[in-house]
Amino acid sequence: MIDSTNPALSGAAVARLGALLRRSGVTVQAASYPGAQGSIAVYLNGLPLTLNIVNARDAQGQTKFVIGLGEPSVTTALNPSSTWSGSGSYNAAGAVLGEGIQPSLSLDFPTFVGLLEAVGLGEGPTISKLLPAARTLTTLSGGGKSLGGGIERFRVVVGLQQTG
């Protein structure tokens, strides 16, 4: 989910992505979400879930650009029961980034690999080659902060599995 400062551009992005995906040969259909100004469902070959791309307002009225797997992921992103900034994973990412850098990216590799395998993508020729390396990782955390004077500091930290 990305906060959008320009709902018109976000809506145009949904339409553009839909057109690009249609040209690539996948099935793209209009979708409907409460508060959406544009939404599509993409049916990818071999994937039992739809890829949903949505430009909508969340429960607080803020415009969001959401890409999710399956309708429930989009609904949850737009109407979360809690926020990431109050979670243990957010606090852990902030701690590992250090220097007061606020996380803007966090990926839990075991969960991600499990998702790929659960939907059958782990056996694909491209992804199957990447899975052994992904299994050696724990997390990916990233974020940045302004140092003033037009200088920005960005940091990305990758966690590695401990071996025997």
C-alpha positions in Angstrom: 0.0 0.0 0.0 1.3 3.4 -0.9 -0.1 6.7 0.4 -1.2 8.8 -2.6 -0.9 12.6 -2.8 -2.6 12.7 -6.2 -5.8 10.6 -6.6 -6.1 11.4 -10.3 -2.5 10.1 -11.0 -3.2 7.0 -8.9 -6.4 6.3 -10.9 -4.5 6.8 -14.1 -1.8 4.3 -12.9 -4.5 1.6 -12.3 -5.7 2.1 -15.8 -2.2 2.1 -17.3 -1.2 -1.0 -15.4 -4.4 -2.7 -16.6 -3.6 -1.9 -20.2 0.0 -3.1 -19.9 -1.1 -6.3 -18.3 -3.8 -6.9 -20.9 -1.2 -6.5 -23.7 1.0 -9.1 -22.0 -1.8 -11.6 -22.4 -3.3 -11.9 -18.9 -7.0 -11.5 -18.1 -7.8 -8.1 -16.5 -11.3 -7.2 -15.3 -12.8 -4.2 -13.5 -13.2 -4.8 -9.8 -15.3 -3.0 -7.2 -14.2 -1.9 -3.7 -16.0 0.6 -1.4 -14.4 4.0 -1.9 -12.4 3.0 -5.0 -11.8 5.5 -7.8 -10.3 2.7 -9.9 -9.7 -0.9 -9.4 -8.9 -4.0 -11.4 -8.5 -7.7 -10.8 -5.7 -9.5 -12.7 -6.0 -13.2 -13.3 -2.4 -14.6 -13.6 -1.9 -18.0 -15.2 -1.3 -20.7 -12.6 -2.0 -18.4 -9.6 -5.1 -19.3 -7.7 -5.5 -15.7 -6.4 -6.2 -12.5 -8.2 -3.7 -9.7 -8.2 -5.8 -6.6 -7.3 -4.7 -3.1 -8.1 -6.8 -0.4 -6.4 -6.9 3.3 -6.0 -9.2 4.0 -3.1 -9.7 6.0 0.1 -9.0 4.2 3.4 -11.1 4.3 6.5 -9.7 7.7 7.4 -10.4 9.2 3.9 -6.8 9.1 2.8 -6.1 8.1 -0.8 -4.2 4.8 -1.1 -2.7 2.9 -4.0 -2.9 -0.8 -3.1 -1.6 -3.9 -4.8 -2.8 -7.1 -3.1 -3.2 -10.8 -3.6 -6.9 -11.6 -3.3 -9.7 -9.3 -2.3 -9.2 -9.7 1.5 -5.7 -8.3 1.3 -7.0 -5.1 -0.3 -9.9 -4.8 2.2 -7.5 -5.3 5.1 -5.1 -2.7 3.7 -7.8 -0.1 3.4 -9.5 -0.9 6.7 -6.7 -2.3 9.0 -7.5 -3.4 12.5 -4.2 -2.1 13.6 -1.3 -0.1 12.1 2.2 -1.3 11.2 3.7 1.5 13.3 2.3 -0.1 16.4 3.6 -3.6 15.6 6.6 -5.6 16.9 8.0 -5.9 13.3 8.0 -2.1 12.9 9.8 -1.7 16.2 12.3 -4.4 15.3 12.9 -2.8 11.9 13.5 0.6 13.5 15.9 -0.9 16.0 18.0 -2.7 13.3 18.0 0.5 11.1 19.2 2.6 14.0 20.0 6.4 14.1 16.3 7.2 14.5 15.5 6.0 10.9 11.8 5.2 10.6 11.1 2.0 8.6 9.2 2.3 5.4 10.0 -1.3 4.1 9.9 -4.6 5.9 9.9 -8.1 4.4 9.8 -11.3 6.4 11.5 -13.8 4.1 10.1 -17.1 5.7 6.6 -15.8 5.3 7.2 -14.6 1.8 8.8 -17.9 0.7 5.9 -19.8 2.4 3.4 -17.7 0.4 5.2 -18.4 -2.9 5.2 -22.1 -2.2 1.6 -22.1 -1.0 0.3 -20.6 -4.3 2.5 -23.0 -6.3 5.0 -20.4 -7.6 8.0 -22.1 -5.8 8.2 -24.7 -8.6 8.5 -22.2 -11.5 11.8 -22.2 -13.3 12.7 -18.6 -12.4 11.5 -18.5 -8.7 12.8 -22.0 -7.8 16.3 -20.9 -8.6 16.0 -18.0 -6.1 14.4 -19.9 -3.2 17.6 -21.4 -1.8 19.1 -17.9 -1.4 15.8 -16.5 0.0 15.8 -19.3 2.6 19.1 -18.0 4.0 17.5 -14.6 4.8 15.3 -13.6 7.7 14.2 -10.0 7.1 14.7 -7.0 4.9 14.3 -3.6 6.5 14.7 -0.2 4.9 14.0 3.4 5.6 15.4 6.9 5.5 15.5 10.2 7.2 16.4 13.8 6.3 19.7 15.1 7.6 18.9 18.6 6.6 20.3 20.8 3.8 18.8 18.6 1.1 20.6 15.5 2.3 18.8 12.2 2.9 20.1 9.1 4.5 18.7 5.7 3.4 19.6 2.4 4.9 18.6 -1.2 4.0 19.5 -4.1 6.3 19.2 -7.7 5.4 19.0 -10.4 8.2 20.7 -13.7 7.6 19.7 -17.1 9.1 22.1 -18.5 11.6 23.7 -21.7 10.7 24.2 -24.8 12.8 
